[in-house]
């Protein structure tokens, strides 16, 4: 009888219109399981190793907590581990490097564990990472920036689903800047009556205008060779584009 249960269950799902669910690929993300909370202390996180400590800190950052306590046991029970985890979160993760302006902690050692009292402050101008547009490649960022320039926005922030080389992003942004400057350059002289360009007498050769360096500031989060969140400050160029 047990051998027929899976077949019977599948048949019921198909008959009730749930067959499409069986064909859909999906993933369930549970980054912060119950094990990250210490049952021995209320509102206190628990870390057994370095990765637990990093995940606990990221949990506090994601919740925009200004203060939180983490009890560190085993391999995580070390002041050096606390320093390393805080540095990793604030400098090497997209969420921490983008949202945090500072991350400090007080360290207290007890029998069998250490307690970290962490204090976080956040950037006032940072957007909600969940609201950022996710782009597939650097060309998508160019299209987004083109629209931002047209609408005279001061800043454009976007997120990439995978680590994107920062050189690729920088090159795409600088190419867009040159393109905009070339489009804004004065038009060439109109043709004369016989189809030849009208050239004033004794005129000197017309030199192509020199394009200034791109003034847009590009910020990468994390600030590494590969990035996830890109923030482009358009204030200088946006002011120059106004007519």
N, C-alpha and C positions, 0 to 999 in steps of 0.2 A: 504493500500500500504506500509506503514511503517513497517508492520510486516514481509514483504517479503524481505526487504533490507538486513538484516544479512545473510539470506540463500543465496541470490543472490551473495553477496560479497564472501562468503565461496566457492560457486561453481566456481566463477571466479578464485579464488586463486588455487583451485585444478586443474583446466583446464590449467592454465599457469605454472604448475610445481612448485608451491610454497607451496604445501601441507606439505612438509617436515619441513618447518619453523614453522608450527602450532604445530608439535609434539616435537619441540626442547625446552628444558627448559633452560632458561637463566635469567640473572639478569643485570640490568643497574645500575651502580654505579655513582652517581653524588655528590661527597663529598663536593664540593665547589660551591654552588648555587650563583646566582647573589646577593642574600641578604647579602652576606659577604662583598660586596664592598659598601662603603659609597658614596651615590650619591651627598653628600654635599662637598666632597673633592676628588680630583683626586688622583688615585693610593693610596688610603687609605682604609684599611679594617674596617669593622664595627662589633662590638660584643655587643649583648644584655644581654648575660648571660655567665656563666663560660664555658659551652660547646662551645659556639660560639668563645670564646677567645682561647680555646684549638685548635679548628679547624682552626682558622685563623693563629695561630702560626705554625701548621702542614703544612698549605698551603705554608707558607714562607720557611719552611725547605724542603719540597718536591721540590720546585723550586730552591733550593740552593741559596736563596736570602741572601745577607750579611747584609741587613738592610731593615726594613719595618715599616710602621706606622699603628697603630690600634686605632680607636676611640672607647671608651668603654662607653656604655649607660646603664641605668637601673641597673640591678643586677651586671653587669660587671664593673661598675664605682667605682672601689675600688683598692687602692694600694695592699691590701692583696689578692684580686682576681688575680691581675697581677702576684704577687709572686707565688701564688698557681698554676696558669696555666703554668707559665714558668717551675716550678719544675716538674709538671706532664709531660710536653712534653719532657723535657730533661732526666728524670729519669724513667718514667713509660710507655712510648710508645716505640715500637720497632724502628720506624723511627728516632725519636729524639735521643734516647739513643745510637743508632748505628752511626748516621751521625755527631752529634754535638760534638764539643769539648768545646764550651762555648755558653751560651745564656744569654745576659744581656739586660737591658732596662732602658730608662729614662722615668720618669713619670711626666706629666704636667696636672694639674687640671684646667678645664675651666668651664664655666657656662653650666650645663646640661650634661657634658661628661668629660672624661679624655682621654688624648692622650698618647699612649705608642710608643716610638721609640725603636724598638727592633734591636739588633745587634747579628748576628750569625757568629760563626766561625766553620769550619768543619774539621773533621779528614782527613788528607792527604792520609792515607792508607785504607780508607773505600772504598768498592766497591759500584757500583750502586745497590741498593736493588732490582730493577727490573730485574737485570741480574743474581741474585742469584738463584741457583737450589732449587726448592721446594721439600722437602722430606716428605714422608708419616709417617715415624716413625724413632726411633733411630737406628734400624738395617740398614736402608738406609744410615744413616750418617756413620756407620761403613764401609759399602761397599765403600762409597766415600773416606773415610780416607785411606782405604787399597790401593786404587788406587793412592791417593796423596803421600803416603809413597813410593810406587813403583816408582813414577815419581820424587821423591825427591823434592816435593813442600815445600815451607816454611810455607804456611798457607792454610787452607781450611775453607770456610765460606758457610753456607747453611741456608735455611729458612724453617720453618715448617708452614703448613697452619693453624694449631690450636695450642693453648698454650700447650706446652709439658713440663712435670715436669723435672726440671733440674737434679734431682737425677737419672732419667732414662737415660739421656744423659751422665752424668758423669760415671755411671756404665758401659754403653756400650763402651765408649772410653777407660776406664781402662781395660776392658776385652780384647779389641783388643790389647792394649799395652802388656799385659801378653802373649797373644797368639803369637805375633811377637817375644818376647824375648824367649819363649820356642822353637819356630821354629829355632831361631838362635843359640840355645845351642849346644855344641859339641855332636856328636852322641855317643850312648852307645858302649861299647867294642864289637867287632865282635865275633861270636861264635868260639870256638876252633874246632879242627878236629873231635871231637866226639860229636859235637853239644852243648857243654857247653861253656859258656863265658870264654874267656881267661883272667885269673886273674894273674897279676904278683905276685911272691912269696913275702910274708910278706907285701902285699899291704893293706893299710888302707881302710876302707869302703868308697866307693865313695858317696859323698853327692851331692844332687841336687843343682845346682847353685841358689844362691839367686837372685830373680828378683828385681831390684831396683824400687822405686816408679816411677810412670808415670811422665815424665818431661814435657809433653805437657800442655800448658796453655789453659784452656777453658774459653772463655768469653761469657757471656750471655747478650742478649739485648731483653727486659730490664733485669736488674740484679734483678730478682725476683724468686719466687718459680716456676713459669711457665714462659717459654721463647718462643720467636718466631724466633730470629736470633741467631745462634750459630757460634762462630769463634774459631777455634782450631789452635794454633800456634805450628807448627811441627819442628821448627828450631833445638832444641837440639837433638831430636830423629832422625831427618832426617840426621843430621851430623853423628850420631853414626851408622846409617844403611848403610852408604856408604862402598863399598868394593873396 
